[in-house]
Amino acid sequence: MSGLQGLAQENIWFDKSRYDEAERRFYEGMNGIPQTSQSQNASKSEDQSELVSRLKSLELDNKNLHKVVDDLRATLSKLESRMATLEKSQSPASKTVTFTKAAPVQTPKVEEHNGA
């Protein structure tokens, strides 16, 4: 078998990802990192997708709450400016209310006529 024929039968480079994964597991085992099985990877994937969907939901809620808070701030600012305008427009003399006694209402006299 010549050198080229031997290389033609080698499949190490076609399965490189498989060898890389085996090498990764080997070094993780040496360093004390626990090896993960396929079922653990699948459950982690499901957990991650659940976390991603929950995170997106919370981000949407957060965005809505920020909008509500901004609307409330704008409304409060408008109310404060209206109050300031009303307070400035009222002079100190007009703040004291004077009550005058109204004249008594006179009721007209009703005369009764008998048809006799």
Biopython code that builds the backbone (N, CA, C, O; Angstrom):
import numpy as np
from Bio.PDB.StructureBuilder import StructureBuilder

atoms = [
    (1, "MET", "N", (0.846, -1.156, 0.000)),
    (1, "MET", "CA", (0.000, 0.000, 0.000)),
    (1, "MET", "C", (0.897, 1.225, 0.000)),
    (1, "MET", "O", (1.773, 1.376, 0.852)),
    (2, "SER", "N", (0.665, 2.090, -0.964)),
    (2, "SER", "CA", (1.486, 3.294, -1.020)),
    (2, "SER", "C", (0.926, 4.326, -0.050)),
    (2, "SER", "O", (-0.134, 4.109, 0.536)),
    (3, "GLY", "N", (1.619, 5.439, 0.127)),
    (3, "GLY", "CA", (1.213, 6.494, 1.049)),
    (3, "GLY", "C", (-0.113, 7.119, 0.673)),
    (3, "GLY", "O", (-0.919, 7.444, 1.544)),
    (4, "LEU", "N", (-0.347, 7.291, -0.625)),
    (4, "LEU", "CA", (-1.601, 7.897, -1.063)),
    (4, "LEU", "C", (-2.785, 6.974, -0.837)),
    (4, "LEU", "O", (-3.875, 7.421, -0.482)),
    (5, "GLN", "N", (-2.566, 5.694, -1.043)),
    (5, "GLN", "CA", (-3.657, 4.749, -0.820)),
    (5, "GLN", "C", (-4.015, 4.678, 0.666)),
    (5, "GLN", "O", (-5.187, 4.538, 1.016)),
    (6, "GLY", "N", (-3.029, 4.773, 1.519)),
    (6, "GLY", "CA", (-3.275, 4.746, 2.959)),
    (6, "GLY", "C", (-4.042, 5.981, 3.415)),
    (6, "GLY", "O", (-4.942, 5.892, 4.250)),
    (7, "LEU", "N", (-3.678, 7.134, 2.857)),
    (7, "LEU", "CA", (-4.384, 8.366, 3.202)),
    (7, "LEU", "C", (-5.809, 8.365, 2.669)),
    (7, "LEU", "O", (-6.702, 8.954, 3.277)),
    (8, "ALA", "N", (-6.023, 7.712, 1.545)),
    (8, "ALA", "CA", (-7.364, 7.661, 0.968)),
    (8, "ALA", "C", (-8.307, 6.881, 1.871)),
    (8, "ALA", "O", (-9.509, 7.149, 1.888)),
    (9, "GLN", "N", (-7.781, 5.924, 2.618)),
    (9, "GLN", "CA", (-8.627, 5.120, 3.486)),
    (9, "GLN", "C", (-8.828, 5.759, 4.866)),
    (9, "GLN", "O", (-9.692, 5.322, 5.627)),
    (10, "GLU", "N", (-8.054, 6.768, 5.186)),
    (10, "GLU", "CA", (-8.204, 7.455, 6.471)),
    (10, "GLU", "C", (-9.469, 8.319, 6.454)),
    (10, "GLU", "O", (-9.739, 9.006, 5.469)),
    (11, "ASN", "N", (-10.220, 8.284, 7.516)),
    (11, "ASN", "CA", (-11.431, 9.096, 7.591)),
    (11, "ASN", "C", (-11.412, 10.021, 8.809)),
    (11, "ASN", "O", (-12.455, 10.536, 9.213)),
    (12, "ILE", "N", (-10.250, 10.231, 9.386)),
    (12, "ILE", "CA", (-10.162, 11.051, 10.587)),
    (12, "ILE", "C", (-10.637, 12.472, 10.325)),
    (12, "ILE", "O", (-11.283, 13.067, 11.187)),
    (13, "TRP", "N", (-10.340, 13.020, 9.181)),
    (13, "TRP", "CA", (-10.731, 14.408, 8.916)),
    (13, "TRP", "C", (-12.208, 14.521, 8.555)),
    (13, "TRP", "O", (-12.802, 15.590, 8.691)),
    (14, "PHE", "N", (-12.793, 13.435, 8.100)),
    (14, "PHE", "CA", (-14.219, 13.467, 7.812)),
    (14, "PHE", "C", (-15.041, 13.408, 9.103)),
    (14, "PHE", "O", (-16.165, 13.906, 9.159)),
    (15, "ASP", "N", (-14.468, 12.798, 10.126)),
    (15, "ASP", "CA", (-15.139, 12.681, 11.418)),
    (15, "ASP", "C", (-14.499, 13.600, 12.456)),
    (15, "ASP", "O", (-14.488, 13.285, 13.646)),
    (16, "LYS", "N", (-13.980, 14.708, 12.016)),
    (16, "LYS", "CA", (-13.244, 15.606, 12.908)),
    (16, "LYS", "C", (-14.103, 16.066, 14.082)),
    (16, "LYS", "O", (-13.612, 16.136, 15.209)),
    (17, "SER", "N", (-15.355, 16.377, 13.844)),
    (17, "SER", "CA", (-16.206, 16.854, 14.938)),
    (17, "SER", "C", (-16.370, 15.780, 16.011)),
    (17, "SER", "O", (-16.430, 16.092, 17.201)),
    (18, "ARG", "N", (-16.442, 14.518, 15.593)),
    (18, "ARG", "CA", (-16.560, 13.424, 16.554)),
    (18, "ARG", "C", (-15.297, 13.313, 17.406)),
    (18, "ARG", "O", (-15.371, 13.105, 18.617)),
    (19, "TYR", "N", (-14.146, 13.453, 16.767)),
    (19, "TYR", "CA", (-12.882, 13.391, 17.500)),
    (19, "TYR", "C", (-12.707, 14.617, 18.408)),
    (19, "TYR", "O", (-12.188, 14.504, 19.519)),
    (20, "ASP", "N", (-13.131, 15.752, 17.939)),
    (20, "ASP", "CA", (-13.047, 16.955, 18.775)),
    (20, "ASP", "C", (-13.912, 16.812, 20.020)),
    (20, "ASP", "O", (-13.506, 17.214, 21.110)),
    (21, "GLU", "N", (-15.092, 16.244, 19.862)),
    (21, "GLU", "CA", (-15.987, 16.032, 20.998)),
    (21, "GLU", "C", (-15.371, 15.042, 21.985)),
    (21, "GLU", "O", (-15.442, 15.247, 23.196)),
    (22, "ALA", "N", (-14.773, 13.980, 21.474)),
    (22, "ALA", "CA", (-14.126, 13.000, 22.350)),
    (22, "ALA", "C", (-12.952, 13.636, 23.090)),
    (22, "ALA", "O", (-12.752, 13.379, 24.277)),
    (23, "GLU", "N", (-12.189, 14.453, 22.403)),
    (23, "GLU", "CA", (-11.060, 15.133, 23.038)),
    (23, "GLU", "C", (-11.553, 16.095, 24.127)),
    (23, "GLU", "O", (-10.965, 16.182, 25.205)),
    (24, "ARG", "N", (-12.625, 16.803, 23.832)),
    (24, "ARG", "CA", (-13.180, 17.733, 24.810)),
    (24, "ARG", "C", (-13.621, 16.976, 26.060)),
    (24, "ARG", "O", (-13.320, 17.404, 27.174)),
    (25, "ARG", "N", (-14.328, 15.860, 25.895)),
    (25, "ARG", "CA", (-14.773, 15.067, 27.037)),
    (25, "ARG", "C", (-13.591, 14.519, 27.832)),
    (25, "ARG", "O", (-13.637, 14.463, 29.061)),
    (26, "PHE", "N", (-12.538, 14.117, 27.133)),
    (26, "PHE", "CA", (-11.350, 13.597, 27.801)),
    (26, "PHE", "C", (-10.731, 14.650, 28.707)),
    (26, "PHE", "O", (-10.436, 14.381, 29.872)),
    (27, "TYR", "N", (-10.534, 15.854, 28.168)),
    (27, "TYR", "CA", (-9.899, 16.905, 28.968)),
    (27, "TYR", "C", (-10.821, 17.424, 30.075)),
    (27, "TYR", "O", (-10.347, 17.822, 31.139)),
    (28, "GLU", "N", (-12.110, 17.422, 29.834)),
    (28, "GLU", "CA", (-13.038, 17.806, 30.896)),
    (28, "GLU", "C", (-12.996, 16.789, 32.026)),
    (28, "GLU", "O", (-13.060, 17.157, 33.199)),
    (29, "GLY", "N", (-12.889, 15.512, 31.677)),
    (29, "GLY", "CA", (-12.786, 14.465, 32.693)),
    (29, "GLY", "C", (-11.504, 14.588, 33.494)),
    (29, "GLY", "O", (-11.503, 14.339, 34.699)),
    (30, "MET", "N", (-10.427, 14.963, 32.851)),
    (30, "MET", "CA", (-9.152, 15.148, 33.547)),
    (30, "MET", "C", (-9.220, 16.335, 34.503)),
    (30, "MET", "O", (-8.607, 16.306, 35.570)),
    (31, "ASN", "N", (-9.947, 17.360, 34.134)),
    (31, "ASN", "CA", (-10.022, 18.571, 34.947)),
    (31, "ASN", "C", (-11.132, 18.514, 35.988)),
    (31, "ASN", "O", (-11.331, 19.475, 36.730)),
    (32, "GLY", "N", (-11.845, 17.418, 36.052)),
    (32, "GLY", "CA", (-12.863, 17.270, 37.076)),
    (32, "GLY", "C", (-14.222, 17.812, 36.688)),
    (32, "GLY", "O", (-15.123, 17.850, 37.526)),
    (33, "ILE", "N", (-14.398, 18.227, 35.462)),
    (33, "ILE", "CA", (-15.702, 18.692, 35.013)),
    (33, "ILE", "C", (-16.537, 17.461, 34.688)),
    (33, "ILE", "O", (-16.115, 16.636, 33.878)),
    (34, "PRO", "N", (-17.700, 17.318, 35.293)),
    (34, "PRO", "CA", (-18.507, 16.120, 35.048)),
    (34, "PRO", "C", (-18.946, 16.036, 33.589)),
    (34, "PRO", "O", (-19.266, 17.035, 32.947)),
    (35, "GLN", "N", (-18.946, 14.804, 33.099)),
    (35, "GLN", "CA", (-19.368, 14.595, 31.723)),
    (35, "GLN", "C", (-20.884, 14.654, 31.655)),
    (35, "GLN", "O", (-21.581, 14.191, 32.558)),
    (36, "THR", "N", (-21.378, 15.225, 30.579)),
    (36, "THR", "CA", (-22.820, 15.338, 30.412)),
    (36, "THR", "C", (-23.294, 14.300, 29.415)),
    (36, "THR", "O", (-22.623, 14.014, 28.423)),
    (37, "SER", "N", (-24.456, 13.744, 29.694)),
    (37, "SER", "CA", (-25.033, 12.782, 28.766)),
    (37, "SER", "C", (-25.980, 13.501, 27.823)),
    (37, "SER", "O", (-26.288, 14.678, 28.012)),
    (38, "GLN", "N", (-26.430, 12.798, 26.827)),
    (38, "GLN", "CA", (-27.339, 13.383, 25.839)),
    (38, "GLN", "C", (-28.653, 13.800, 26.493)),
    (38, "GLN", "O", (-29.214, 14.834, 26.130)),
    (39, "SER", "N", (-29.157, 13.015, 27.454)),
    (39, "SER", "CA", (-30.427, 13.365, 28.093)),
    (39, "SER", "C", (-30.288, 14.638, 28.912)),
    (39, "SER", "O", (-31.210, 15.452, 28.958)),
    (40, "GLN", "N", (-29.139, 14.815, 29.560)),
    (40, "GLN", "CA", (-28.917, 16.044, 30.308)),
    (40, "GLN", "C", (-28.824, 17.226, 29.360)),
    (40, "GLN", "O", (-29.331, 18.307, 29.658)),
    (41, "ASN", "N", (-28.174, 17.023, 28.213)),
    (41, "ASN", "CA", (-28.087, 18.097, 27.223)),
    (41, "ASN", "C", (-29.465, 18.464, 26.701)),
    (41, "ASN", "O", (-29.761, 19.642, 26.502)),
    (42, "ALA", "N", (-30.313, 17.461, 26.478)),
    (42, "ALA", "CA", (-31.660, 17.729, 25.971)),
    (42, "ALA", "C", (-32.478, 18.494, 27.003)),
    (42, "ALA", "O", (-33.198, 19.431, 26.657)),
    (43, "SER", "N", (-32.370, 18.097, 28.274)),
    (43, "SER", "CA", (-33.138, 18.800, 29.298)),
    (43, "SER", "C", (-32.610, 20.214, 29.488)),
    (43, "SER", "O", (-33.383, 21.135, 29.752)),
    (44, "LYS", "N", (-31.297, 20.394, 29.355)),
    (44, "LYS", "CA", (-30.736, 21.743, 29.442)),
    (44, "LYS", "C", (-31.225, 22.595, 28.284)),
    (44, "LYS", "O", (-31.497, 23.784, 28.448)),
    (45, "SER", "N", (-31.335, 21.986, 27.121)),
    (45, "SER", "CA", (-31.826, 22.716, 25.955)),
    (45, "SER", "C", (-33.273, 23.150, 26.165)),
    (45, "SER", "O", (-33.644, 24.275, 25.829)),
    (46, "GLU", "N", (-34.087, 22.256, 26.723)),
    (46, "GLU", "CA", (-35.483, 22.599, 27.009)),
    (46, "GLU", "C", (-35.554, 23.699, 28.059)),
    (46, "GLU", "O", (-36.346, 24.634, 27.939)),
    (47, "ASP", "N", (-34.716, 23.579, 29.096)),
    (47, "ASP", "CA", (-34.687, 24.607, 30.138)),
    (47, "ASP", "C", (-34.269, 25.948, 29.560)),
    (47, "ASP", "O", (-34.826, 26.989, 29.910)),
    (48, "GLN", "N", (-33.280, 25.913, 28.669)),
    (48, "GLN", "CA", (-32.817, 27.161, 28.071)),
    (48, "GLN", "C", (-33.892, 27.786, 27.200)),
    (48, "GLN", "O", (-34.075, 29.004, 27.222)),
    (49, "SER", "N", (-34.609, 26.967, 26.429)),
    (49, "SER", "CA", (-35.667, 27.529, 25.588)),
    (49, "SER", "C", (-36.795, 28.089, 26.458)),
    (49, "SER", "O", (-37.401, 29.105, 26.117)),
    (50, "GLU", "N", (-37.072, 27.426, 27.576)),
    (50, "GLU", "CA", (-38.083, 27.933, 28.505)),
    (50, "GLU", "C", (-37.618, 29.249, 29.123)),
    (50, "GLU", "O", (-38.403, 30.186, 29.271)),
    (51, "LEU", "N", (-36.338, 29.312, 29.482)),
    (51, "LEU", "CA", (-35.790, 30.547, 30.046)),
    (51, "LEU", "C", (-35.803, 31.679, 29.028)),
    (51, "LEU", "O", (-36.082, 32.828, 29.370)),
    (52, "VAL", "N", (-35.502, 31.350, 27.781)),
    (52, "VAL", "CA", (-35.497, 32.372, 26.733)),
    (52, "VAL", "C", (-36.900, 32.923, 26.532)),
    (52, "VAL", "O", (-37.079, 34.134, 26.404)),
    (53, "SER", "N", (-37.894, 32.046, 26.502)),
    (53, "SER", "CA", (-39.270, 32.526, 26.320)),
    (53, "SER", "C", (-39.721, 33.340, 27.531)),
    (53, "SER", "O", (-40.406, 34.351, 27.378)),
    (54, "ARG", "N", (-39.343, 32.911, 28.719)),
    (54, "ARG", "CA", (-39.688, 33.665, 29.934)),
    (54, "ARG", "C", (-38.995, 35.023, 29.934)),
    (54, "ARG", "O", (-39.588, 36.031, 30.319)),
    (55, "LEU", "N", (-37.742, 35.042, 29.501)),
    (55, "LEU", "CA", (-36.986, 36.294, 29.441)),
    (55, "LEU", "C", (-37.626, 37.262, 28.453)),
    (55, "LEU", "O", (-37.735, 38.456, 28.734)),
    (56, "LYS", "N", (-38.048, 36.755, 27.303)),
    (56, "LYS", "CA", (-38.710, 37.615, 26.320)),
    (56, "LYS", "C", (-40.014, 38.177, 26.878)),
    (56, "LYS", "O", (-40.342, 39.343, 26.658)),
    (57, "SER", "N", (-40.755, 37.336, 27.601)),
    (57, "SER", "CA", (-42.006, 37.790, 28.212)),
    (57, "SER", "C", (-41.739, 38.887, 29.240)),
    (57, "SER", "O", (-42.452, 39.889, 29.284)),
    (58, "LEU", "N", (-40.718, 38.696, 30.058)),
    (58, "LEU", "CA", (-40.381, 39.700, 31.069)),
    (58, "LEU", "C", (-39.885, 40.993, 30.435)),
    (58, "LEU", "O", (-40.172, 42.082, 30.933)),
    (59, "GLU", "N", (-39.141, 40.876, 29.341)),
    (59, "GLU", "CA", (-38.679, 42.082, 28.648)),
    (59, "GLU", "C", (-39.858, 42.870, 28.090)),
    (59, "GLU", "O", (-39.862, 44.100, 28.134)),
    (60, "LEU", "N", (-40.855, 42.166, 27.568)),
    (60, "LEU", "CA", (-42.051, 42.833, 27.051)),
    (60, "LEU", "C", (-42.822, 43.511, 28.187)),
    (60, "LEU", "O", (-43.273, 44.647, 28.044)),
    (61, "ASP", "N", (-42.969, 42.807, 29.315)),
    (61, "ASP", "CA", (-43.631, 43.410, 30.479)),
    (61, "ASP", "C", (-42.873, 44.642, 30.958)),
    (61, "ASP", "O", (-43.477, 45.661, 31.293)),
    (62, "ASN", "N", (-41.556, 44.542, 30.989)),
    (62, "ASN", "CA", (-40.727, 45.665, 31.427)),
    (62, "ASN", "C", (-40.904, 46.860, 30.499)),
    (62, "ASN", "O", (-40.990, 48.001, 30.953)),
    (63, "LYS", "N", (-40.957, 46.592, 29.206)),
    (63, "LYS", "CA", (-41.145, 47.669, 28.230)),
    (63, "LYS", "C", (-42.504, 48.345, 28.439)),
    (63, "LYS", "O", (-42.605, 49.571, 28.404)),
    (64, "ASN", "N", (-43.544, 47.537, 28.655)),
    (64, "ASN", "CA", (-44.883, 48.088, 28.890)),
    (64, "ASN", "C", (-44.927, 48.910, 30.176)),
    (64, "ASN", "O", (-45.542, 49.975, 30.219)),
    (65, "LEU", "N", (-44.277, 48.412, 31.215)),
    (65, "LEU", "CA", (-44.259, 49.150, 32.481)),
    (65, "LEU", "C", (-43.502, 50.468, 32.347)),
    (65, "LEU", "O", (-43.904, 51.476, 32.928)),
    (66, "HIS", "N", (-42.414, 50.466, 31.588)),
    (66, "HIS", "CA", (-41.682, 51.713, 31.360)),
    (66, "HIS", "C", (-42.569, 52.723, 30.637)),
    (66, "HIS", "O", (-42.529, 53.916, 30.937)),
    (67, "LYS", "N", (-43.367, 52.246, 29.688)),
    (67, "LYS", "CA", (-44.265, 53.138, 28.957)),
    (67, "LYS", "C", (-45.317, 53.723, 29.902)),
    (67, "LYS", "O", (-45.614, 54.916, 29.841)),
    (68, "VAL", "N", (-45.875, 52.891, 30.766)),
    (68, "VAL", "CA", (-46.879, 53.364, 31.724)),
    (68, "VAL", "C", (-46.273, 54.399, 32.662)),
    (68, "VAL", "O", (-46.892, 55.425, 32.940)),
    (69, "VAL", "N", (-45.074, 54.136, 33.147)),
    (69, "VAL", "CA", (-44.412, 55.080, 34.052)),
    (69, "VAL", "C", (-44.136, 56.399, 33.335)),
    (69, "VAL", "O", (-44.323, 57.470, 33.913)),
    (70, "ASP", "N", (-43.695, 56.328, 32.087)),
    (70, "ASP", "CA", (-43.455, 57.559, 31.324)),
    (70, "ASP", "C", (-44.749, 58.346, 31.127)),
    (70, "ASP", "O", (-44.755, 59.573, 31.229)),
    (71, "ASP", "N", (-45.846, 57.638, 30.843)),
    (71, "ASP", "CA", (-47.142, 58.308, 30.695)),
    (71, "ASP", "C", (-47.569, 58.973, 32.004)),
    (71, "ASP", "O", (-48.072, 60.096, 32.001)),
    (72, "LEU", "N", (-47.366, 58.279, 33.111)),
    (72, "LEU", "CA", (-47.720, 58.853, 34.413)),
    (72, "LEU", "C", (-46.867, 60.078, 34.733)),
    (72, "LEU", "O", (-47.363, 61.061, 35.285)),
    (73, "ARG", "N", (-45.597, 60.015, 34.389)),
    (73, "ARG", "CA", (-44.726, 61.173, 34.617)),
    (73, "ARG", "C", (-45.187, 62.367, 33.791)),
    (73, "ARG", "O", (-45.212, 63.496, 34.280)),
    (74, "ALA", "N", (-45.551, 62.115, 32.538)),
    (74, "ALA", "CA", (-46.018, 63.203, 31.676)),
    (74, "ALA", "C", (-47.309, 63.806, 32.231)),
    (74, "ALA", "O", (-47.468, 65.026, 32.257)),
    (75, "THR", "N", (-48.219, 62.955, 32.670)),
    (75, "THR", "CA", (-49.478, 63.437, 33.240)),
    (75, "THR", "C", (-49.228, 64.244, 34.507)),
    (75, "THR", "O", (-49.838, 65.295, 34.703)),
    (76, "LEU", "N", (-48.347, 63.766, 35.356)),
    (76, "LEU", "CA", (-48.019, 64.488, 36.586)),
    (76, "LEU", "C", (-47.385, 65.837, 36.274)),
    (76, "LEU", "O", (-47.681, 66.831, 36.936)),
    (77, "SER", "N", (-46.525, 65.875, 35.281)),
    (77, "SER", "CA", (-45.895, 67.138, 34.885)),
    (77, "SER", "C", (-46.941, 68.133, 34.392)),
    (77, "SER", "O", (-46.883, 69.316, 34.725)),
    (78, "LYS", "N", (-47.897, 67.652, 33.597)),
    (78, "LYS", "CA", (-48.967, 68.525, 33.107)),
    (78, "LYS", "C", (-49.809, 69.060, 34.265)),
    (78, "LYS", "O", (-50.160, 70.239, 34.298)),
    (79, "LEU", "N", (-50.125, 68.182, 35.209)),
    (79, "LEU", "CA", (-50.915, 68.614, 36.363)),
    (79, "LEU", "C", (-50.164, 69.649, 37.199)),
    (79, "LEU", "O", (-50.756, 70.615, 37.682)),
    (80, "GLU", "N", (-48.868, 69.443, 37.366)),
    (80, "GLU", "CA", (-48.074, 70.405, 38.132)),
    (80, "GLU", "C", (-48.043, 71.764, 37.444)),
    (80, "GLU", "O", (-48.140, 72.800, 38.102)),
    (81, "SER", "N", (-47.908, 71.761, 36.127)),
    (81, "SER", "CA", (-47.882, 73.042, 35.411)),
    (81, "SER", "C", (-49.252, 73.721, 35.468)),
    (81, "SER", "O", (-49.326, 74.944, 35.588)),
    (82, "ARG", "N", (-50.331, 72.947, 35.383)),
    (82, "ARG", "CA", (-51.674, 73.533, 35.501)),
    (82, "ARG", "C", (-51.889, 74.129, 36.881)),
    (82, "ARG", "O", (-52.457, 75.213, 37.015)),
    (83, "MET", "N", (-51.433, 73.417, 37.908)),
    (83, "MET", "CA", (-51.569, 73.931, 39.275)),
    (83, "MET", "C", (-50.767, 75.216, 39.449)),
    (83, "MET", "O", (-51.239, 76.166, 40.074)),
    (84, "ALA", "N", (-49.564, 75.245, 38.903)),
    (84, "ALA", "CA", (-48.738, 76.449, 39.022)),
    (84, "ALA", "C", (-49.408, 77.620, 38.318)),
    (84, "ALA", "O", (-49.393, 78.740, 38.827)),
    (85, "THR", "N", (-49.997, 77.371, 37.150)),
    (85, "THR", "CA", (-50.691, 78.425, 36.410)),
    (85, "THR", "C", (-51.897, 78.927, 37.199)),
    (85, "THR", "O", (-52.124, 80.134, 37.288)),
    (86, "LEU", "N", (-52.659, 78.018, 37.763)),
    (86, "LEU", "CA", (-53.826, 78.416, 38.552)),
    (86, "LEU", "C", (-53.422, 79.189, 39.800)),
    (86, "LEU", "O", (-54.079, 80.162, 40.169)),
    (87, "GLU", "N", (-52.363, 78.769, 40.442)),
    (87, "GLU", "CA", (-51.914, 79.467, 41.645)),
    (87, "GLU", "C", (-51.400, 80.865, 41.323)),
    (87, "GLU", "O", (-51.591, 81.791, 42.112)),
    (88, "LYS", "N", (-50.753, 81.026, 40.176)),
    (88, "LYS", "CA", (-50.242, 82.342, 39.784)),
    (88, "LYS", "C", (-51.376, 83.270, 39.362)),
    (88, "LYS", "O", (-51.313, 84.476, 39.603)),
    (89, "SER", "N", (-52.402, 82.723, 38.740)),
    (89, "SER", "CA", (-53.490, 83.564, 38.234)),
    (89, "SER", "C", (-54.365, 84.100, 39.360)),
    (89, "SER", "O", (-54.989, 85.149, 39.198)),
    (90, "GLN", "N", (-54.427, 83.430, 40.461)),
    (90, "GLN", "CA", (-55.239, 83.899, 41.585)),
    (90, "GLN", "C", (-54.437, 84.920, 42.381)),
    (90, "GLN", "O", (-53.318, 84.653, 42.818)),
    (91, "SER", "N", (-55.037, 86.101, 42.561)),
    (91, "SER", "CA", (-54.376, 87.121, 43.376)),
    (91, "SER", "C", (-54.722, 86.868, 44.833)),
    (91, "SER", "O", (-55.702, 86.181, 45.121)),
    (92, "PRO", "N", (-53.936, 87.411, 45.758)),
    (92, "PRO", "CA", (-54.231, 87.174, 47.172)),
    (92, "PRO", "C", (-55.597, 87.711, 47.586)),
    (92, "PRO", "O", (-56.230, 87.136, 48.471)),
    (93, "ALA", "N", (-56.069, 88.794, 46.971)),
    (93, "ALA", "CA", (-57.376, 89.352, 47.339)),
    (93, "ALA", "C", (-58.505, 88.426, 46.924)),
    (93, "ALA", "O", (-59.517, 88.324, 47.618)),
    (94, "SER", "N", (-58.339, 87.764, 45.816)),
    (94, "SER", "CA", (-59.424, 86.908, 45.347)),
    (94, "SER", "C", (-59.459, 85.583, 46.087)),
    (94, "SER", "O", (-60.431, 84.834, 45.981)),
    (95, "LYS", "N", (-58.396, 85.287, 46.842)),
    (95, "LYS", "CA", (-58.396, 84.044, 47.594)),
    (95, "LYS", "C", (-59.360, 84.114, 48.763)),
    (95, "LYS", "O", (-59.943, 83.102, 49.153)),
    (96, "THR", "N", (-59.536, 85.328, 49.337)),
    (96, "THR", "CA", (-60.484, 85.463, 50.438)),
    (96, "THR", "C", (-61.862, 85.697, 49.855)),
    (96, "THR", "O", (-62.076, 86.627, 49.077)),
    (97, "VAL", "N", (-62.755, 84.875, 50.225)),
    (97, "VAL", "CA", (-64.106, 84.942, 49.689)),
    (97, "VAL", "C", (-64.951, 85.748, 50.664)),
    (97, "VAL", "O", (-64.968, 85.466, 51.862)),
    (98, "THR", "N", (-65.654, 86.757, 50.144)),
    (98, "THR", "CA", (-66.543, 87.556, 50.989)),
    (98, "THR", "C", (-67.968, 87.117, 50.735)),
    (98, "THR", "O", (-68.410, 86.975, 49.594)),
    (99, "PHE", "N", (-68.656, 86.911, 51.806)),
    (99, "PHE", "CA", (-70.043, 86.509, 51.695)),
    (99, "PHE", "C", (-70.919, 87.711, 52.041)),
    (99, "PHE", "O", (-70.695, 88.382, 53.049)),
    (100, "THR", "N", (-71.885, 87.969, 51.225)),
    (100, "THR", "CA", (-72.849, 89.040, 51.511)),
    (100, "THR", "C", (-74.189, 88.406, 51.788)),
    (100, "THR", "O", (-74.564, 87.392, 51.200)),
    (101, "LYS", "N", (-74.891, 89.029, 52.693)),
    (101, "LYS", "CA", (-76.191, 88.484, 53.043)),
    (101, "LYS", "C", (-77.172, 88.871, 51.958)),
    (101, "LYS", "O", (-77.310, 90.046, 51.617)),
    (102, "ALA", "N", (-77.827, 87.911, 51.439)),
    (102, "ALA", "CA", (-78.786, 88.166, 50.369)),
    (102, "ALA", "C", (-80.062, 88.745, 50.959)),
    (102, "ALA", "O", (-80.445, 88.422, 52.084)),
    (103, "ALA", "N", (-80.706, 89.593, 50.196)),
    (103, "ALA", "CA", (-81.977, 90.184, 50.628)),
    (103, "ALA", "C", (-83.027, 89.101, 50.663)),
    (103, "ALA", "O", (-83.026, 88.205, 49.819)),
    (104, "PRO", "N", (-83.927, 89.172, 51.633)),
    (104, "PRO", "CA", (-84.959, 88.144, 51.704)),
    (104, "PRO", "C", (-85.868, 88.222, 50.484)),
    (104, "PRO", "O", (-86.179, 89.301, 49.978)),
    (105, "VAL", "N", (-86.262, 87.101, 50.052)),
    (105, "VAL", "CA", (-87.134, 87.024, 48.883)),
    (105, "VAL", "C", (-88.558, 87.296, 49.337)),
    (105, "VAL", "O", (-89.053, 86.677, 50.279)),
    (106, "GLN", "N", (-89.205, 88.226, 48.658)),
    (106, "GLN", "CA", (-90.589, 88.548, 49.007)),
    (106, "GLN", "C", (-91.514, 87.700, 48.166)),
    (106, "GLN", "O", (-91.393, 87.623, 46.943)),
    (107, "THR", "N", (-92.416, 87.084, 48.839)),
    (107, "THR", "CA", (-93.379, 86.266, 48.120)),
    (107, "THR", "C", (-94.610, 87.102, 47.843)),
    (107, "THR", "O", (-95.066, 87.824, 48.729)),
    (108, "PRO", "N", (-95.151, 87.029, 46.666)),
    (108, "PRO", "CA", (-96.342, 87.818, 46.352)),
    (108, "PRO", "C", (-97.539, 87.307, 47.137)),
    (108, "PRO", "O", (-97.679, 86.111, 47.389)),
    (109, "LYS", "N", (-98.396, 88.242, 47.516)),
    (109, "LYS", "CA", (-99.595, 87.872, 48.265)),
    (109, "LYS", "C", (-100.603, 87.285, 47.305)),
    (109, "LYS", "O", (-100.861, 87.818, 46.225)),
    (110, "VAL", "N", (-101.143, 86.215, 47.716)),
    (110, "VAL", "CA", (-102.138, 85.553, 46.884)),
    (110, "VAL", "C", (-103.506, 85.842, 47.482)),
    (110, "VAL", "O", (-103.762, 85.544, 48.649)),
    (111, "GLU", "N", (-104.375, 86.422, 46.676)),
    (111, "GLU", "CA", (-105.728, 86.714, 47.143)),
    (111, "GLU", "C", (-106.654, 85.637, 46.624)),
    (111, "GLU", "O", (-106.606, 85.238, 45.461)),
    (112, "GLU", "N", (-107.474, 85.196, 47.509)),
    (112, "GLU", "CA", (-108.403, 84.165, 47.100)),
    (112, "GLU", "C", (-109.750, 84.805, 46.807)),
    (112, "GLU", "O", (-110.262, 85.595, 47.600)),
    (113, "HIS", "N", (-110.289, 84.475, 45.718)),
    (113, "HIS", "CA", (-111.621, 84.970, 45.347)),
    (113, "HIS", "C", (-112.584, 83.808, 45.395)),
    (113, "HIS", "O", (-112.352, 82.746, 44.818)),
    (114, "ASN", "N", (-113.668, 84.044, 46.099)),
    (114, "ASN", "CA", (-114.696, 83.025, 46.142)),
    (114, "ASN", "C", (-115.669, 83.281, 45.012)),
    (114, "ASN", "O", (-116.015, 84.430, 44.737)),
    (115, "GLY", "N", (-116.084, 82.295, 44.398)),
    (115, "GLY", "CA", (-116.992, 82.428, 43.280)),
    (115, "GLY", "C", (-118.402, 82.753, 43.725)),
    (115, "GLY", "O", (-119.288, 82.676, 42.874)),
    (116, "ALA", "N", (-118.702, 83.098, 44.929)),
    (116, "ALA", "CA", (-120.049, 83.359, 45.389)),
    (116, "ALA", "C", (-120.456, 84.768, 45.238)),
    (116, "ALA", "O", (-121.580, 85.127, 45.591)),
]
sb = StructureBuilder()
sb.init_structure("model")
sb.init_model(0)
sb.init_chain("A")
sb.init_seg("    ")
for serial, (resi, resn, name, xyz) in enumerate(atoms, 1):
    if name == "N":
        sb.init_residue(resn, " ", resi, " ")
    sb.init_atom(name, np.array(xyz, "f"), 0.0, 1.0, " ", f" {name:<3s}", serial, name[0])
structure = sb.get_structure()
